[in-house]
Amino acid sequence: MTTERQLRVLRKLYERSKSLKVHSVQKTQEELAKELGISRQALSMHLKQLREQGLIRTGRGFIDLTDRALAELGRPGEEAFVLVKVEPRHRSGVYRRLCASPVERVYRVAGEYDIIAVMRAEKLAEVLNMLGEAEGVVRTASHVVIEMHQV
């Protein structure tokens, strides 16, 4: 069972992580402990417990969050984007359907497509199936994030 303090440590690690194929933190334990407002020894103890639970991997100069940690934080997998072209008279119906589906964000955009829906990659098939049944959807284009660069 993950404690509230361990979840706090995981959240801080997630905020400081860099998403490649894994979420990786490249800070010293001293820096992280200071950001969390706890001693380095307390952080070390929490990291040991998180490692034993399979939530993180550690090595010299890095801490990686595992898929299990991302699931614990409610952020499993990577993001997917679906671009949707809709007949104008059916836009509001498609918006409503998307908002009732497992998407995280829906954008109305100008350009070749009318809508961009953002979701966890593991929900992509479900959203595409729903869009395939939605009246007025002309076409879709799906994109799954494989790497994110920090700006």
C-alpha positions as CSV (number, residue, x, y, z in Angstrom):
1,M,0.0,0.0,0.0
2,T,1.4,3.3,-1.0
3,T,1.4,6.0,1.7
4,E,0.3,9.6,1.2
5,R,4.0,10.7,1.6
6,Q,5.1,8.2,-1.0
7,L,2.4,9.5,-3.4
8,R,3.8,13.0,-2.7
9,V,7.3,11.8,-3.6
10,L,6.0,10.1,-6.8
11,R,4.1,13.3,-7.8
12,K,7.3,15.4,-7.3
13,L,9.3,12.9,-9.3
14,Y,6.7,13.0,-12.0
15,E,6.8,16.8,-12.1
16,R,10.6,16.7,-12.4
17,S,10.7,13.8,-14.8
18,K,11.5,14.0,-18.5
19,S,9.3,11.8,-20.7
20,L,11.2,9.7,-23.2
21,K,10.1,6.1,-23.1
22,V,10.2,6.4,-19.3
23,H,9.7,9.3,-17.0
24,S,13.2,10.0,-15.7
25,V,14.4,12.4,-13.0
26,Q,18.1,13.5,-13.1
27,K,18.4,15.4,-9.9
28,T,20.3,14.6,-6.7
29,Q,18.5,13.2,-3.7
30,E,19.6,16.3,-1.9
31,E,17.9,18.6,-4.4
32,L,14.7,16.5,-4.4
33,A,14.6,16.3,-0.6
34,K,14.9,20.1,-0.4
35,E,12.0,20.5,-2.9
36,L,9.9,18.1,-0.9
37,G,10.8,19.7,2.4
38,I,12.1,16.5,3.9
39,S,15.5,15.2,4.9
40,R,17.7,13.4,2.4
41,Q,17.6,10.4,4.7
42,A,13.8,10.4,4.7
43,L,13.7,10.7,0.9
44,S,16.2,7.8,0.7
45,M,13.9,5.6,2.8
46,H,10.9,6.5,0.6
47,L,12.8,5.8,-2.6
48,K,13.9,2.4,-1.2
49,Q,10.3,1.5,-0.4
50,L,9.1,2.8,-3.8
51,R,11.8,0.7,-5.5
52,E,10.8,-2.4,-3.5
53,Q,7.2,-1.8,-4.7
54,G,8.3,-1.7,-8.3
55,L,7.3,2.0,-8.7
56,I,10.7,3.4,-9.5
57,R,14.1,2.3,-10.8
58,T,17.2,4.0,-9.6
59,G,20.8,4.3,-10.7
60,R,23.7,6.6,-10.5
61,G,22.2,10.1,-11.1
62,F,18.7,9.1,-12.2
63,I,15.3,7.9,-11.0
64,D,12.9,6.4,-13.5
65,L,9.2,6.0,-12.8
66,T,7.8,2.7,-13.9
67,D,4.5,2.1,-15.7
68,R,3.2,0.9,-12.4
69,A,4.0,4.3,-10.8
70,L,2.3,6.1,-13.7
71,A,-0.8,4.0,-13.2
72,E,-0.6,4.8,-9.4
73,L,-0.6,8.5,-10.3
74,G,-3.5,8.0,-12.8
75,R,-1.2,8.6,-15.8
76,P,-0.7,5.3,-17.4
77,G,0.8,5.0,-20.9
78,E,1.4,7.8,-23.4
79,E,-1.0,10.3,-25.0
80,A,-2.7,9.9,-28.3
81,F,-4.2,12.6,-30.5
82,V,-7.1,12.1,-32.9
83,L,-7.8,14.7,-35.5
84,V,-11.5,14.6,-36.7
85,K,-13.1,16.1,-39.8
86,V,-16.8,16.5,-39.3
87,E,-19.7,17.7,-41.5
88,P,-20.6,21.1,-40.1
89,R,-24.2,20.2,-39.1
90,H,-23.0,17.3,-37.0
91,R,-20.2,19.1,-35.1
92,S,-22.2,19.6,-31.9
93,G,-23.3,15.9,-31.7
94,V,-19.7,14.8,-32.3
95,Y,-18.5,17.2,-29.6
96,R,-21.0,15.8,-27.1
97,R,-20.1,12.2,-27.9
98,L,-16.4,12.9,-27.5
99,C,-17.0,14.7,-24.2
100,A,-18.8,11.6,-22.9
101,S,-16.0,9.3,-24.1
102,P,-12.7,8.6,-22.3
103,V,-10.9,11.7,-23.8
104,E,-9.0,14.1,-21.6
105,R,-9.3,17.2,-23.8
106,V,-11.3,18.2,-26.9
107,Y,-10.2,21.2,-29.0
108,R,-12.2,22.9,-31.8
109,V,-9.6,24.0,-34.3
110,A,-9.4,25.7,-37.7
111,G,-7.7,24.1,-40.6
112,E,-8.1,20.7,-42.4
113,Y,-9.6,19.1,-39.3
114,D,-12.3,20.4,-37.0
115,I,-11.5,18.7,-33.7
116,I,-8.5,17.4,-31.9
117,A,-9.2,15.0,-29.1
118,V,-6.4,14.1,-26.6
119,M,-6.5,10.8,-24.7
120,R,-4.4,8.1,-23.1
121,A,-3.1,5.9,-25.8
122,E,-4.7,2.8,-24.3
123,K,-8.1,4.5,-24.9
124,L,-7.4,5.1,-28.6
125,A,-9.3,2.1,-30.0
126,E,-12.3,2.8,-27.9
127,V,-12.5,6.4,-29.1
128,L,-11.9,5.5,-32.7
129,N,-14.7,2.9,-32.5
130,M,-17.1,5.5,-31.1
131,L,-16.1,8.0,-33.8
132,G,-16.6,5.3,-36.5
133,E,-20.2,5.0,-35.4
134,A,-20.8,8.8,-35.0
135,E,-22.9,10.5,-37.7
136,G,-21.1,13.2,-39.6
137,V,-17.5,12.1,-39.1
138,V,-15.8,12.4,-42.5
139,R,-12.4,11.1,-41.5
140,T,-9.9,10.8,-38.7
141,A,-6.1,10.8,-38.3
142,S,-4.6,9.2,-35.2
143,H,-1.2,10.0,-33.7
144,V,0.5,8.4,-30.6
145,V,3.2,10.2,-28.7
146,I,6.5,8.2,-28.7
147,E,8.7,10.9,-27.2
148,M,8.2,14.3,-25.6
149,H,10.8,17.0,-25.6
150,Q,11.0,19.6,-22.9
151,V,10.9,23.2,-24.1
